[in-house]
Amino acid sequence: MDNNLVYICDVNFQGDTKSINLADRNFFVSKDQNKYRLFEALCPHMGGTIHKEKENFKCGTHNWTFNLRNGHCNTSPKLKLPEFKTTIKDGKIYAKITVKKTKTPTIKKCYKKDLRIKLHSHACLEIIYKKFKILTDPWFNGPAFLGAWTNYPANKVDSTKIKPDIIWISHEHSDHFHPETLKLFDKNIPIYFPDFPNQRIFKQLKKLNFKNLFPMPFGKKIKITSNVSITCFQPNSPWNDSMLLLQVDDFKFLNLNDAGVNHKIKNIIGDVDLISTAFTTGASGFPLTWNLTDEEKLSWIKNDQNGQTEMLLNAIKTYNCKFILPFAGHFQLWHPDHKKHVPLIGTIKISDVEKILEDKPVKLINLLPGDEFYFKELKTTRKLRRANHKDLYSLTNIQKYLEQTFDQKTFDKFYPRKKIIKKQKIIDYFLKFNSSPEIIFCEDLFLEIESQGFCDLYFKINNGKIQHLKSKPNIINLKIKIPIEVLQEVVSLDLSWDEAQIGYWCETQRLPKNKYNINFWRMVQAPYYKRNTKISKHKNFKKITKSTAILKIIFGKNEDLARKILNRYGLYCHSCVFSQMEDIHSASLKHGLSDDQSNNLIRELNEII
């Protein structure tokens, strides 16, 4: 028998499924007619934990459901649970999976006495160790998402007093990557950010005249000083996001921001001392701007609140942290047009998190913007005396604050002005997605783009190709109604569609209502790589297969793009000593990729080689 096969369970288990735990990884064995199928209990959406509920598997984070027999997602049909091929021998089930139990580090009796953390706003943290300062995701100079979001609770930040040694940007959403705020800083400050293949962050920072830019390959540890190092990791979800591991000697701080939980990196980083993570809902136009009834919207919001709670607890359990800092939820919708949504977003408060964690073996670092936590005394200093949380987050006080602070002139600086843009330019923008390797994963659908004062546009996506339609098709699977000035801004500046969607500027309809086209939204959020048309596939061209050596990929044609694709799937081959000995199959197995994930990796690599 293959030495790589791992025993799962006997075939004669009771019921149609069996839950299995192998070295801190959870699986389900499912009977599918005469087959036994092995699924990992991880949601491919945001890394939530899968449970069995009646006739489905279900993720409690966003209530996505999966077929009990084949693992296919009922909510987003192109997704499925990670599956591993099984082998039956002598009435026992085996599979090729990596089961590597994490070594628990020695728990330190004390923490870094010279370490402190200050929350300036939303997701903007200043981590200070002795005289060294790191600033993350600064946003405090004007609204985000084309004028839609404002910081709340307010904190008047004096940028002249913030002099970081380095700045880290987690991703391109404007509540994390905010050009107007970055303009306030010295252009010689080194800025670190994930090496996303679309290079939007890099190009924008160049326009802002920053001189020391450091794109970070996922999984590569970068030493900043003799005591401080940083490592960037990709999320488990398909979104263009990242998390940062900051190490100060042997103290580990994992900044998850709003990237969810990635169980795969646990075997790389081990337990951590501190995690920071988003804690509230509302950071999406869904469900409030989608074609749902009021009852359905309220149901989704309640589910999202429960899911966010589960995500917090999941993160604590996964990384076995001693401290947790909830952040990246200090915002409100600013524009009067969005006033109707305010009562329903951001309904989880820090005081709610306190109740959730009151019996958990973890210390809550409870910071509001302007507050600072000192590890030496394990205490918090407050910048201002504030009303208690109940008053601060009362709907009346929030609405009053928004009405008093909204300023039309300031809004006009961030909301796009109408431009003269030809219809063909918008059509060409959508057709350009044909040059993105990710189009091969996109769902088949009919798309309508409606913009007031501008003719409607129709597109068909089928079999990995998008084409423009001159007339309206009989069925529209996805309709996006968007203000013309916002559409023109997205097209002319190549912005992420999240700037429009998360900014609550769009009204979206989907048919059927319970299907989510996740690969379409992933593609328009941040399209990766363009095919290199200068590279021709001559007669001796060999397709990449499972047996292709890793070295041939990372030192072959389009090696930079190939490395970035490998990174996206959690294979950090550029910095791994084993890359010279492994092929795609063995590397995928070692890093916990399912058979489907491994096949998708090969398809995507073949698109750019």
C-alpha positions as CSV (number, residue, x, y, z in Angstrom):
1,M,0.0,0.0,0.0
2,D,1.1,3.6,-0.7
3,N,3.0,4.9,2.3
4,N,1.3,8.3,1.8
5,L,-2.2,6.9,2.5
6,V,-3.6,7.8,5.9
7,Y,-6.2,5.6,7.6
8,I,-9.6,7.5,7.9
9,C,-12.1,5.0,9.4
10,D,-13.8,1.7,8.7
11,V,-16.5,1.5,6.0
12,N,-19.2,0.1,8.4
13,F,-19.9,3.4,10.2
14,Q,-23.4,4.2,11.2
15,G,-25.5,6.8,9.2
16,D,-24.7,8.5,6.0
17,T,-21.8,10.6,7.2
18,K,-19.0,10.4,9.9
19,S,-17.1,13.2,11.5
20,I,-13.3,12.7,11.6
21,N,-10.6,14.7,13.3
22,L,-7.0,14.2,12.2
23,A,-4.2,16.3,13.7
24,D,-6.4,19.4,14.3
25,R,-8.1,19.1,10.9
26,N,-11.8,18.2,10.7
27,F,-13.3,16.0,7.9
28,F,-16.5,14.3,7.0
29,V,-16.7,10.9,5.3
30,S,-19.9,10.7,3.2
31,K,-21.5,7.7,1.6
32,D,-22.4,8.4,-2.1
33,Q,-24.1,5.3,-3.5
34,N,-21.2,2.8,-3.6
35,K,-18.5,5.4,-3.0
36,Y,-17.0,6.9,0.2
37,R,-16.0,10.5,-0.2
38,L,-13.8,12.5,2.1
39,F,-14.5,16.3,2.6
40,E,-12.6,18.7,4.7
41,A,-14.9,20.6,7.0
42,L,-13.8,24.1,5.8
43,C,-16.0,26.5,3.8
44,P,-14.2,27.7,0.6
45,H,-15.9,31.1,1.0
46,M,-14.2,32.6,4.2
47,G,-12.8,29.5,6.0
48,G,-15.7,28.9,8.3
49,T,-16.2,25.6,10.0
50,I,-18.6,23.1,8.4
51,H,-21.3,21.3,10.4
52,K,-23.9,18.7,9.4
53,E,-27.4,20.0,9.5
54,K,-30.3,17.8,8.4
55,E,-29.7,16.9,4.8
56,N,-26.8,19.3,4.1
57,F,-23.5,20.4,5.3
58,K,-23.7,24.0,6.5
59,C,-21.2,26.8,7.3
60,G,-22.4,28.8,10.2
61,T,-20.4,31.9,9.2
62,H,-22.6,32.9,6.3
63,N,-25.1,30.0,6.2
64,W,-23.9,28.6,3.0
65,T,-25.0,25.0,2.5
66,F,-23.3,22.0,0.7
67,N,-24.7,18.8,-0.8
68,L,-24.2,15.9,1.7
69,R,-23.3,13.4,-1.0
70,N,-21.0,15.3,-3.4
71,G,-19.9,18.4,-1.5
72,H,-21.1,20.9,-4.1
73,C,-22.2,24.3,-2.8
74,N,-26.0,25.0,-3.0
75,T,-25.3,28.8,-2.6
76,S,-22.5,29.2,-5.2
77,P,-22.6,26.3,-7.6
78,K,-19.0,26.6,-8.9
79,L,-17.7,25.9,-5.4
80,K,-17.4,22.7,-3.4
81,L,-15.9,21.5,-0.2
82,P,-12.3,20.4,-0.4
83,E,-12.3,16.7,-1.4
84,F,-9.6,14.1,-1.1
85,K,-9.6,10.8,-3.1
86,T,-10.3,7.7,-1.0
87,T,-9.0,4.2,-1.3
88,I,-10.8,1.1,0.2
89,K,-8.8,-1.8,1.4
90,D,-9.9,-4.6,3.7
91,G,-13.0,-2.7,4.8
92,K,-11.0,0.4,5.7
93,I,-11.0,3.9,4.2
94,Y,-7.7,5.6,3.3
95,A,-6.8,8.9,1.7
96,K,-3.8,10.9,0.7
97,I,-3.7,13.8,3.1
98,T,-1.1,15.5,5.2
99,V,-1.7,15.2,8.9
100,K,0.9,17.2,10.7
101,K,0.1,18.1,14.3
102,T,1.3,21.5,15.3
103,K,3.8,21.7,18.1
104,T,2.5,23.9,20.9
105,P,5.1,26.5,21.9
106,T,6.1,27.1,25.5
107,I,3.8,29.6,27.1
108,K,5.7,32.6,28.2
109,K,5.2,33.9,31.7
110,C,5.4,37.5,30.6
111,Y,5.1,39.6,27.5
112,K,7.1,42.2,25.8
113,K,7.3,45.0,28.3
114,D,8.2,47.6,25.7
115,L,5.4,46.7,23.3
116,R,2.3,48.8,23.0
117,I,-0.5,49.1,20.4
118,K,-2.6,52.2,19.6
119,L,-5.8,52.2,17.6
120,H,-6.0,55.4,15.6
121,S,-9.1,54.5,13.5
122,H,-11.0,51.6,12.0
123,A,-8.2,49.2,11.0
124,C,-5.3,51.7,11.6
125,L,-3.0,50.3,14.3
126,E,0.3,51.7,15.4
127,I,2.5,49.0,16.9
128,I,5.3,50.4,18.9
129,Y,8.3,48.4,20.2
130,K,10.9,50.5,22.0
131,K,11.5,53.2,19.4
132,F,10.4,51.2,16.3
133,K,6.9,51.9,14.9
134,I,4.7,50.1,12.4
135,L,1.5,51.7,11.1
136,T,-1.2,49.5,9.4
137,D,-3.9,50.5,7.0
138,P,-4.1,54.2,7.7
139,W,-7.5,55.8,7.0
140,F,-8.4,59.0,8.8
141,N,-8.4,61.8,6.2
142,G,-11.8,61.9,4.5
143,P,-14.4,59.3,3.7
144,A,-13.8,55.9,2.0
145,F,-15.6,54.0,-0.8
146,L,-16.3,57.0,-3.0
147,G,-17.6,59.1,-0.1
148,A,-19.9,56.4,1.4
149,W,-18.1,55.5,4.6
150,T,-16.9,57.6,7.5
151,N,-15.0,56.8,10.6
152,Y,-17.1,56.2,13.8
153,P,-16.5,56.7,16.7
154,A,-14.6,59.8,15.6
155,N,-11.0,60.3,16.5
156,K,-9.2,63.5,15.4
157,V,-5.8,62.1,14.3
158,D,-2.9,64.5,14.2
159,S,-0.9,63.0,11.3
160,T,2.1,65.3,12.1
161,K,2.6,63.3,15.3
162,I,2.5,59.9,13.6
163,K,6.0,59.1,12.3
164,P,6.1,55.4,11.5
165,D,9.3,53.6,10.5
166,I,7.2,51.5,8.1
167,I,3.6,51.3,6.8
168,W,1.8,48.1,5.9
169,I,-1.2,47.9,3.6
170,S,-3.3,44.8,3.7
171,H,-5.4,45.2,0.5
172,E,-6.8,47.7,-1.9
173,H,-10.2,48.5,-0.3
174,S,-10.2,52.2,0.4
175,D,-10.9,51.7,4.2
176,H,-7.5,50.1,4.3
177,F,-5.6,51.6,1.3
178,H,-6.7,55.3,1.5
179,P,-4.7,57.6,-0.9
180,E,-5.8,60.8,0.7
181,T,-4.5,59.7,4.1
182,L,-1.3,58.4,2.7
183,K,-0.6,61.8,1.1
184,L,0.0,63.1,4.6
185,F,3.1,61.0,5.2
186,D,6.7,61.4,4.2
187,K,7.3,59.8,0.8
188,N,10.5,58.2,2.0
189,I,8.7,55.9,4.5
190,P,9.0,52.3,3.4
191,I,5.6,50.8,2.5
192,Y,5.1,47.0,2.6
193,F,2.1,45.4,0.9
194,P,1.1,42.0,-0.6
195,D,2.5,41.2,-4.0
196,F,-0.9,41.0,-5.7
197,P,-0.5,40.3,-9.4
198,N,-2.8,43.2,-10.5
199,Q,-0.3,45.6,-9.0
200,R,-3.0,48.2,-8.3
201,I,-1.5,49.2,-4.9
202,F,2.0,49.4,-6.3
203,K,0.9,51.6,-9.2
204,Q,-1.1,53.9,-7.0
205,L,1.7,54.3,-4.5
206,K,4.0,55.2,-7.4
207,K,1.6,58.0,-8.4
208,L,1.7,59.3,-4.9
209,N,5.5,59.5,-5.2
210,F,6.4,57.0,-2.5
211,K,9.9,56.0,-3.1
212,N,10.5,52.9,-1.0
213,L,8.0,50.2,-2.0
214,F,8.2,46.6,-1.0
215,P,5.7,44.1,-2.5
216,M,5.7,41.1,-0.2
217,P,5.5,37.6,-1.7
218,F,3.0,35.5,0.4
219,G,4.7,33.2,2.9
220,K,8.2,34.9,2.7
221,K,9.5,36.1,6.1
222,I,11.0,39.6,5.9
223,K,13.4,40.8,8.6
224,I,12.8,44.5,9.3
225,T,15.2,44.9,12.3
226,S,17.2,42.5,14.4
227,N,14.1,42.0,16.6
228,V,11.2,42.5,14.2
229,S,10.1,40.5,11.2
230,I,6.9,40.4,9.1
231,T,5.3,37.7,6.9
232,C,2.3,38.1,4.7
233,F,-0.2,35.3,4.2
234,Q,-3.2,34.9,1.8
235,P,-6.7,34.2,3.1
236,N,-8.6,31.0,2.7
237,S,-11.2,32.9,0.8
238,P,-11.0,33.7,-2.9
239,W,-10.9,37.5,-2.2
240,N,-7.9,39.8,-2.8
241,D,-6.9,40.2,0.8
242,S,-4.1,39.3,3.2
243,M,-3.1,38.8,6.9
244,L,0.1,39.8,8.5
245,L,2.2,37.9,11.0
246,L,4.4,40.4,13.0
247,Q,7.1,38.8,15.2
248,V,8.9,40.8,17.9
249,D,11.5,38.3,19.0
250,D,9.3,35.3,20.1
251,F,6.1,37.4,20.5
252,K,3.7,36.7,17.6
253,F,0.9,39.1,16.5
254,L,-1.4,37.9,13.7
255,N,-3.3,40.8,12.1
256,L,-6.3,39.1,10.4
257,N,-8.1,42.4,9.6
258,D,-11.2,41.2,7.6
259,A,-9.5,38.3,5.8
260,G,-11.3,35.5,7.8
261,V,-9.5,32.4,9.1
262,N,-6.9,30.4,7.2
263,H,-6.5,27.1,8.9
264,K,-3.7,26.0,6.5
265,I,-1.2,28.5,7.8
266,K,-1.5,27.2,11.4
267,N,1.0,24.5,10.6
268,I,3.4,27.2,9.4
269,I,3.1,29.7,12.2
270,G,2.0,27.7,15.2
271,D,0.2,29.3,18.1
272,V,0.2,33.1,18.3
273,D,0.0,35.5,21.3
274,L,-2.3,38.1,19.8
275,I,-4.8,38.3,17.0
276,S,-6.6,41.4,15.7
277,T,-9.7,40.8,13.6
278,A,-12.9,42.5,12.3
279,F,-15.8,42.1,14.6
280,T,-18.9,43.5,13.1
281,T,-21.2,43.3,10.0
282,G,-22.1,45.8,7.3
283,A,-18.9,45.8,5.3
284,S,-20.8,44.8,2.2
285,G,-23.8,46.0,0.2
286,F,-25.2,42.6,0.6
287,P,-28.0,42.0,1.7
288,L,-29.3,45.5,2.0
289,T,-28.8,46.6,-1.7
290,W,-29.9,43.3,-3.2
291,N,-33.2,42.1,-4.5
292,L,-34.4,40.6,-1.3
293,T,-37.6,41.2,0.8
294,D,-37.3,43.1,4.0
295,E,-37.9,39.8,5.9
296,E,-35.1,38.1,3.9
297,K,-32.7,41.0,4.5
298,L,-33.3,40.8,8.3
299,S,-32.8,37.1,8.3
300,W,-29.5,37.5,6.4
301,I,-28.3,40.2,8.8
302,K,-29.1,38.0,11.8
303,N,-27.3,35.1,10.2
304,D,-24.3,37.4,9.5
305,Q,-24.2,38.5,13.1
306,N,-24.1,34.8,14.3
307,G,-21.5,34.0,11.6
308,Q,-19.3,36.9,12.7
309,T,-19.4,35.6,16.3
310,E,-18.5,32.1,15.1
311,M,-15.6,33.6,13.1
312,L,-14.2,35.2,16.2
313,L,-14.4,32.0,18.2
314,N,-13.0,30.1,15.3
315,A,-10.0,32.4,15.1
316,I,-9.3,32.1,18.8
317,K,-9.5,28.3,18.7
318,T,-7.4,28.0,15.5
319,Y,-4.5,30.2,16.5
320,N,-4.8,29.5,20.3
321,C,-4.2,33.1,21.1
322,K,-3.8,34.7,24.5
323,F,-5.1,38.2,23.5
324,I,-7.7,39.3,20.9
325,L,-8.1,42.8,19.6
326,P,-11.4,43.4,17.8
327,F,-11.1,46.2,15.2
328,A,-11.8,47.1,11.6
329,G,-15.5,47.8,12.4
330,H,-15.4,51.4,13.4
331,F,-17.3,53.0,10.6
332,Q,-20.8,54.2,9.5
333,L,-22.5,55.0,6.2
334,W,-22.1,58.8,5.8
335,H,-24.2,59.9,2.8
336,P,-27.8,60.9,3.4
337,D,-28.9,58.6,0.5
338,H,-27.7,55.6,2.7
339,K,-29.6,56.8,5.8
340,K,-32.1,54.0,5.5
341,H,-29.3,51.4,5.9
342,V,-27.8,52.8,9.1
343,P,-30.1,51.1,11.6
344,L,-29.2,47.7,10.2
345,I,-25.4,47.8,9.8
346,G,-22.6,47.4,12.4
347,T,-25.0,46.0,15.0
348,I,-22.3,44.0,16.8
349,K,-20.5,46.3,19.4
350,I,-17.4,45.8,21.4
351,S,-19.6,45.4,24.5
352,D,-21.2,42.4,22.7
353,V,-17.8,40.9,22.1
354,E,-17.1,41.2,25.8
355,K,-20.1,39.1,26.6
356,I,-19.2,36.5,24.0
357,L,-15.7,36.1,25.4
358,E,-16.4,36.5,29.1
359,D,-16.0,32.7,29.8
360,K,-13.2,32.1,27.2
361,P,-9.5,31.7,28.1
362,V,-8.4,34.8,26.2
363,K,-7.9,38.4,27.2
364,L,-9.9,41.0,25.3
365,I,-8.0,44.2,24.4
366,N,-10.9,46.6,24.3
367,L,-9.9,49.7,22.3
368,L,-11.8,52.5,20.7
369,P,-10.2,54.9,18.3
370,G,-7.6,56.9,20.2
371,D,-7.0,54.3,22.9
372,E,-3.7,52.5,23.6
373,F,-2.8,49.2,25.2
374,Y,0.4,48.7,27.2
375,F,1.7,45.1,27.5
376,K,4.0,46.0,30.4
377,E,1.0,46.8,32.7
378,L,-1.6,44.9,30.7
379,K,-3.7,48.0,30.8
380,T,-5.5,50.5,28.4
381,T,-5.2,54.2,28.4
382,R,-8.1,56.2,27.0
383,K,-7.5,59.3,24.9
384,L,-10.9,60.8,25.9
385,R,-13.6,60.2,28.4
386,R,-16.4,58.8,26.4
387,A,-20.0,58.0,27.0
388,N,-20.5,54.3,27.8
389,H,-20.8,51.9,24.8
390,K,-24.6,51.9,25.1
391,D,-24.8,55.6,24.5
392,L,-22.0,55.7,22.0
393,Y,-23.7,53.1,19.8
394,S,-27.3,54.2,20.3
395,L,-29.0,54.7,17.0
396,T,-30.1,58.2,18.0
397,N,-26.6,59.3,18.7
398,I,-25.2,57.7,15.6
399,Q,-27.8,59.3,13.3
400,K,-27.3,62.7,15.0
401,Y,-23.5,62.5,14.5
402,L,-23.9,61.6,10.8
403,E,-26.3,64.5,10.2
404,Q,-24.0,66.9,12.0
405,T,-20.8,65.9,10.3
406,F,-21.9,65.3,6.7
407,D,-20.3,68.0,4.5
408,Q,-21.3,68.2,0.9
409,K,-18.0,69.9,-0.2
410,T,-15.9,67.2,1.4
411,F,-18.1,64.5,-0.1
412,D,-17.8,66.1,-3.6
413,K,-14.0,65.7,-3.3
414,F,-14.3,61.9,-3.0
415,Y,-17.4,61.1,-5.1
416,P,-16.6,61.0,-8.9
417,R,-17.7,63.6,-11.2
418,K,-19.4,62.7,-14.5
419,K,-17.0,62.1,-17.3
420,I,-17.4,61.9,-21.0
421,I,-16.9,58.3,-21.7
422,K,-17.9,56.4,-24.8
423,K,-20.1,53.3,-24.7
424,Q,-17.5,51.3,-26.5
425,K,-14.9,52.0,-23.8
426,I,-17.2,50.4,-21.2
427,I,-17.9,47.4,-23.5
428,D,-14.1,47.0,-24.1
429,Y,-13.6,47.1,-20.3
430,F,-15.8,44.0,-19.8
431,L,-14.4,42.2,-22.9
432,K,-10.9,42.7,-21.4
433,F,-11.8,40.1,-18.8
434,N,-11.2,37.5,-21.6
435,S,-7.5,38.2,-21.0
436,S,-7.7,37.2,-17.4
437,P,-6.9,33.6,-16.6
438,E,-9.6,33.5,-14.0
439,I,-12.3,33.8,-16.6
440,I,-12.1,30.0,-17.0
441,F,-13.6,29.6,-13.6
442,C,-16.4,32.1,-14.0
443,E,-20.0,30.9,-13.8
444,D,-22.1,30.9,-17.0
445,L,-24.6,33.8,-16.8
446,F,-26.3,36.7,-18.6
447,L,-25.3,40.1,-17.2
448,E,-27.0,43.4,-17.4
449,I,-25.4,46.7,-16.5
450,E,-28.0,49.5,-16.0
451,S,-26.9,53.1,-15.5
452,Q,-29.3,56.0,-15.4
453,G,-28.8,58.4,-18.3
454,F,-26.8,55.8,-20.2
455,C,-27.9,52.9,-22.4
456,D,-28.1,49.4,-20.7
457,L,-25.4,46.9,-21.6
458,Y,-25.8,43.1,-21.9
459,F,-23.1,40.4,-21.7
460,K,-23.0,36.7,-21.9
461,I,-20.4,34.6,-20.0
462,N,-20.2,31.0,-21.2
463,N,-17.6,28.4,-21.1
464,G,-14.9,30.8,-19.9
465,K,-15.6,33.6,-22.4
466,I,-17.4,36.9,-22.1
467,Q,-19.1,38.5,-25.1
468,H,-21.2,41.7,-25.6
469,L,-24.9,41.2,-26.7
470,K,-26.6,43.8,-28.8
471,S,-30.0,43.1,-27.4
472,K,-31.5,42.0,-24.1
473,P,-31.5,38.3,-23.6
474,N,-34.6,36.5,-22.4
475,I,-33.1,35.7,-19.0
476,I,-30.9,38.0,-16.9
477,N,-29.0,36.1,-14.1
478,L,-27.3,39.1,-12.7
479,K,-28.3,42.8,-13.0
480,I,-26.2,45.6,-11.6
481,K,-27.8,49.1,-11.4
482,I,-25.0,51.6,-10.8
483,P,-24.8,55.4,-11.0
484,I,-23.1,56.5,-14.3
485,E,-20.4,58.5,-12.6
486,V,-19.5,55.5,-10.4
487,L,-19.4,53.2,-13.4
488,Q,-17.2,55.6,-15.3
489,E,-14.8,55.9,-12.3
490,V,-14.5,52.1,-12.1
491,V,-13.9,51.8,-15.8
492,S,-11.6,54.7,-16.3
493,L,-9.4,54.2,-13.2
494,D,-9.7,50.4,-13.2
495,L,-11.1,50.4,-9.7
496,S,-12.2,47.3,-7.9
497,W,-16.0,46.8,-8.2
498,D,-15.9,46.5,-4.4
499,E,-15.6,50.3,-4.2
500,A,-19.1,50.5,-5.7
501,Q,-20.6,47.4,-4.0
502,I,-19.2,47.9,-0.5
503,G,-19.9,51.6,-0.9
504,Y,-23.6,50.8,-1.2
505,W,-23.8,52.6,-4.6
506,C,-25.2,49.6,-6.5
507,E,-28.5,47.9,-6.6
508,T,-28.1,44.2,-7.5
509,Q,-30.5,41.6,-8.6
510,R,-29.7,37.9,-9.1
511,L,-31.7,35.1,-10.5
512,P,-32.2,32.7,-8.8
513,K,-32.0,34.8,-5.6
514,N,-30.3,32.0,-3.6
515,K,-27.4,31.6,-6.0
516,Y,-24.2,33.6,-5.6
517,N,-21.8,33.8,-8.5
518,I,-18.6,34.0,-6.4
519,N,-16.1,33.5,-9.3
520,F,-17.6,36.4,-11.2
521,W,-17.4,38.7,-8.2
522,R,-13.8,37.5,-7.5
523,M,-12.8,38.3,-11.1
524,V,-14.3,41.9,-11.1
525,Q,-12.9,42.6,-7.6
526,A,-9.3,42.3,-8.6
527,P,-8.6,40.6,-12.0
528,Y,-5.2,38.8,-11.8
529,Y,-2.6,38.6,-14.5
530,K,-2.9,39.1,-18.2
531,R,-1.7,36.6,-20.7
532,N,1.7,37.4,-22.2
533,T,0.9,37.4,-25.9
534,K,4.6,37.5,-26.7
535,I,4.9,33.9,-25.6
536,S,3.9,31.4,-28.2
537,K,3.1,27.8,-27.5
538,H,5.4,26.2,-30.1
539,K,5.2,22.5,-31.1
540,N,7.4,21.4,-28.3
541,F,5.2,23.1,-25.6
542,K,4.3,20.7,-22.8
543,K,1.3,21.4,-20.6
544,I,1.7,21.5,-16.9
545,T,0.5,18.3,-15.2
546,K,0.5,16.9,-11.7
547,S,4.0,15.4,-12.4
548,T,5.5,18.7,-13.5
549,A,8.5,19.6,-11.4
550,I,8.0,22.8,-9.3
551,L,11.4,24.1,-10.4
552,K,10.3,24.0,-14.0
553,I,7.4,26.4,-13.1
554,I,9.1,28.9,-10.8
555,F,12.2,29.1,-13.1
556,G,10.3,28.8,-16.4
557,K,8.4,31.2,-18.7
558,N,6.4,33.8,-17.0
559,E,8.0,32.7,-13.7
560,D,6.9,35.8,-11.8
561,L,3.2,35.3,-12.6
562,A,3.6,31.5,-12.0
563,R,5.0,32.2,-8.5
564,K,2.1,34.5,-7.7
565,I,-0.4,31.9,-8.7
566,L,1.4,29.3,-6.6
567,N,1.3,31.8,-3.7
568,R,-2.5,32.3,-4.1
569,Y,-3.0,28.6,-3.6
570,G,-0.8,28.6,-0.4
571,L,2.3,27.1,-2.1
572,Y,5.3,29.3,-1.1
573,C,7.7,27.4,-3.4
574,H,10.0,30.4,-4.0
575,S,11.3,30.2,-0.4
576,C,11.0,26.4,0.2
577,V,14.1,24.2,0.2
578,F,11.9,21.2,-0.9
579,S,10.8,22.9,-4.2
580,Q,13.7,21.4,-6.0
581,M,12.5,17.9,-5.1
582,E,8.7,18.2,-5.5
583,D,6.2,18.1,-8.3
584,I,2.8,19.8,-8.4
585,H,1.1,16.7,-6.9
586,S,3.4,16.2,-3.9
587,A,3.5,20.0,-3.2
588,S,-0.3,20.2,-3.3
589,L,-0.6,17.2,-1.0
590,K,1.9,18.6,1.5
591,H,0.1,21.9,1.7
592,G,-3.4,20.4,2.1
593,L,-4.9,21.2,-1.3
594,S,-7.9,19.1,-2.3
595,D,-8.0,17.3,-5.6
596,D,-10.2,20.1,-7.1
597,Q,-7.9,22.8,-5.8
598,S,-4.9,21.1,-7.3
599,N,-6.6,20.7,-10.7
600,N,-7.7,24.4,-10.7
601,L,-4.1,25.4,-9.9
602,I,-2.8,23.4,-12.9
603,R,-5.5,25.0,-15.2
604,E,-4.6,28.5,-14.1
605,L,-0.9,27.9,-14.6
606,N,-1.5,26.6,-18.1
607,E,-3.3,29.8,-18.9
608,I,-0.3,32.0,-18.3
609,I,2.6,29.7,-19.4
